[in-house]
Amino acid sequence: MRLPLQVLNLGLALIALAAGNVLAQQISPDPLLSWNDGATKQAIVEFVAKVTDEEGTDFVPPAERIATFDNDGTLWAEQPFYFQLAFAVDRIKALAPQHPEWQTREPFASILKGDIDSALAGGDHALVEIVTATHAGMTTTEFEQIVKGWLATAKHPKGLPYTEMIYQPMLELLNYLRANGFKTYIVSGGGVEFMRVFSEKAYGIPPEQVVGSMGKLQFEPRDNQPVLVKLPEVDFVDDKDGKPIGIQKFIGRRPIASFGNSDGDLQMLQWTTSGDGARFALIVHHTDPQREWAYDRNSRIGRLDKALDEATAKGWTVVDMKTDWKTIFPTEDATP
Amino acid sequence: MRLPLQVLNLGLALIALAAGNVLAQQISPDPLLSWNDGATKQAIVEFVAKVTDEEGTDFVPPAERIATFDNDGTLWAEQPFYFQLAFAVDRIKALAPQHPEWQTREPFASILKGDIDSALAGGDHALVEIVTATHAGMTTTEFEQIVKGWLATAKHPKGLPYTEMIYQPMLELLNYLRANGFKTYIVSGGGVEFMRVFSEKAYGIPPEQVVGSMGKLQFEPRDNQPVLVKLPEVDFVDDKDGKPIGIQKFIGRRPIASFGNSDGDLQMLQWTTSGDGARFALIVHHTDPQREWAYDRNSRIGRLDKALDEATAKGWTVVDMKTDWKTIFPTEDATP
């Protein structure tokens, strides 16, 4: 066979490339660099090795390597309260001049006084009031712009932008899974339209791989252009039982690996681990009051009680944040 | 630089591979072989060339190349009535021995007599009765098995399995778009759990890229294993206004190209084409009574009226099935 010159050149270029790859493999850094060596890290690596080994009995074809991640407390922090609530609080303050009635009406009055705990004392009813006042009545495009603007300027009490309060070890885990053919999803109680604004940039998870809670939408013409208006009505709550339901509705395949941090994730972990073949469930246990926060059974936010018991009973992997994570946030300044 | 022998061997293998690729490109067949040359085929090719040209002003990054396809009448046939209704009818016949009351109760009595038109005369109420009797009361896994069994044995009146009543030109179009970096989705009024059973095998569209109508689900333990039970309650109807809403809920990005065949697709086409930048809308017009069916403005199924007017007014691409499609079904026997 005679080859044209450009093919030979291409061949030589590919030889060089292949040599580079060999070199890169020899010196390739640990993909889970921020995870301390130990049982947790080992469990992750062993699971991934098992399901990607084409010769093994636990092999899972790439199309079925679905991994689902809770967001609040699993991919980013959730203290002193859910970041989406911080967004809502800032939004209520911004909108207050147009709503003089809020000065005397709960839960708004307490929020405007800076007393979030009293505002939340109203329970689910208060939460729905807060969410609908801040997440409805605009188009989906307008809402996206509002969230973008907030993320660009708002700061967590620790002084960092919210999108820097994400967990470096979990970013590495997401990349590691994707490098091994997994499709990574967020399955969170958070609002889907809120998370989709930053999920791709923060986690490398595109909007279509984000499952979350949502309000009802209405399609209508506006200035001869169709828009989708966010209505003040809850459509779907992606928490607890809602997580496996959301997975079935939006993904239509049962995950082989799931990652959470609270009782709100228990049903997702149960659903994932009760499928056939190799399965993996991991719980992030917040045990580091110095670098992050320490909370579990009695926490108002991210309560981890039944899920921790079930993790023990069923041998799920539990991250001890303090000992398992070398680094917590991507920027060192994030540590308290 | 000295290279180990295996790298040199790899290089030689890659040269051979590259030569093969050059050869393959030289003799590569038309990716839209079943489309006759003409304005329709040209419009498709020009749009794809435009959005994939990195130097051009209409370039769209691969991540945003979302294309959404209606299913019934767009990817597979829908006459003499929706195939999912054929499934429901067969299912009612199979379940009839356990439901003696159906012999005298509409819409079941008519269905059991083989009179579908009379059964459907009951309108939406009759349809809901039919759907809930056949699509609820079992787990999602059980339903999947039932649909699989039906697809493996049921035959369309034309004598073919339903999954062979798909359109060869549309299969080529799906492949062509995917080869050009598009992510292809089904957005259909059909039941999402029905379509997900065959979408990957029939169209190369994985379950997680299927958006459709759905019933409510319930998570519950059964024999110590969690299951998802299909409840007799409509959750979401993915038709008309529901299509752009479904796109926003499930995909979270506006498509740049949409494909439909009836007024039920109009809002999806409006939503797609009203975004910024290059956009593409295509309507499959059923004009071939010999090889397929001919119907539009007054059809009981797949009514194409307002959407055809808007296509004309806005210059959307309309497939004239009779003249634009060289082949209709993958197997020649499918032609009447």
Boltz contact constraints between the chains, C-beta under 6 A:
constraints:
  - contact:
      token1: [A, 3]
      token2: [B, 19]
      max_distance: 6.0
  - contact:
      token1: [A, 7]
      token2: [B, 18]
      max_distance: 6.0
  - contact:
      token1: [A, 7]
      token2: [B, 19]
      max_distance: 6.0
  - contact:
      token1: [A, 7]
      token2: [B, 22]
      max_distance: 6.0
  - contact:
      token1: [A, 10]
      token2: [B, 18]
      max_distance: 6.0
  - contact:
      token1: [A, 11]
      token2: [B, 14]
      max_distance: 6.0
  - contact:
      token1: [A, 11]
      token2: [B, 15]
      max_distance: 6.0
  - contact:
      token1: [A, 11]
      token2: [B, 18]
      max_distance: 6.0
  - contact:
      token1: [A, 14]
      token2: [B, 14]
      max_distance: 6.0
  - contact:
      token1: [A, 15]
      token2: [B, 11]
      max_distance: 6.0
  - contact:
      token1: [A, 18]
      token2: [B, 7]
      max_distance: 6.0
  - contact:
      token1: [A, 18]
      token2: [B, 10]
      max_distance: 6.0
  - contact:
      token1: [A, 19]
      token2: [B, 3]
      max_distance: 6.0
  - contact:
      token1: [A, 19]
      token2: [B, 7]
      max_distance: 6.0
  - contact:
      token1: [A, 140]
      token2: [B, 248]
      max_distance: 6.0
  - contact:
      token1: [A, 196]
      token2: [B, 252]
      max_distance: 6.0
  - contact:
      token1: [A, 207]
      token2: [B, 252]
      max_distance: 6.0
  - contact:
      token1: [A, 207]
      token2: [B, 253]
      max_distance: 6.0
  - contact:
      token1: [A, 208]
      token2: [B, 251]
      max_distance: 6.0
  - contact:
      token1: [A, 208]
      token2: [B, 252]
      max_distance: 6.0
  - contact:
      token1: [A, 217]
      token2: [B, 245]
      max_distance: 6.0
  - contact:
      token1: [A, 217]
      token2: [B, 248]
      max_distance: 6.0
  - contact:
      token1: [A, 219]
      token2: [B, 241]
      max_distance: 6.0
  - contact:
      token1: [A, 219]
      token2: [B, 244]
      max_distance: 6.0
  - contact:
      token1: [A, 219]
      token2: [B, 245]
      max_distance: 6.0
  - contact:
      token1: [A, 219]
      token2: [B, 267]
      max_distance: 6.0
  - contact:
      token1: [A, 225]
      token2: [B, 274]
      max_distance: 6.0
  - contact:
      token1: [A, 226]
      token2: [B, 270]
      max_distance: 6.0
  - contact:
      token1: [A, 226]
      token2: [B, 271]
      max_distance: 6.0
  - contact:
      token1: [A, 226]
      token2: [B, 274]
      max_distance: 6.0
  - contact:
      token1: [A, 228]
      token2: [B, 248]
      max_distance: 6.0
  - contact:
      token1: [A, 241]
      token2: [B, 219]
      max_distance: 6.0
  - contact:
      token1: [A, 244]
      token2: [B, 219]
      max_distance: 6.0
  - contact:
      token1: [A, 245]
      token2: [B, 217]
      max_distance: 6.0
  - contact:
      token1: [A, 245]
      token2: [B, 219]
      max_distance: 6.0
  - contact:
      token1: [A, 248]
      token2: [B, 140]
      max_distance: 6.0
  - contact:
      token1: [A, 248]
      token2: [B, 217]
      max_distance: 6.0
  - contact:
      token1: [A, 248]
      token2: [B, 228]
      max_distance: 6.0
  - contact:
      token1: [A, 250]
      token2: [B, 250]
      max_distance: 6.0
  - contact:
      token1: [A, 251]
      token2: [B, 208]
      max_distance: 6.0
  - contact:
      token1: [A, 252]
      token2: [B, 196]
      max_distance: 6.0
  - contact:
      token1: [A, 252]
      token2: [B, 207]
      max_distance: 6.0
  - contact:
      token1: [A, 252]
      token2: [B, 208]
      max_distance: 6.0
  - contact:
      token1: [A, 253]
      token2: [B, 207]
      max_distance: 6.0
  - contact:
      token1: [A, 267]
      token2: [B, 219]
      max_distance: 6.0
  - contact:
      token1: [A, 270]
      token2: [B, 226]
      max_distance: 6.0
  - contact:
      token1: [A, 271]
      token2: [B, 226]
      max_distance: 6.0
  - contact:
      token1: [A, 274]
      token2: [B, 225]
      max_distance: 6.0
  - contact:
      token1: [A, 274]
      token2: [B, 226]
      max_distance: 6.0
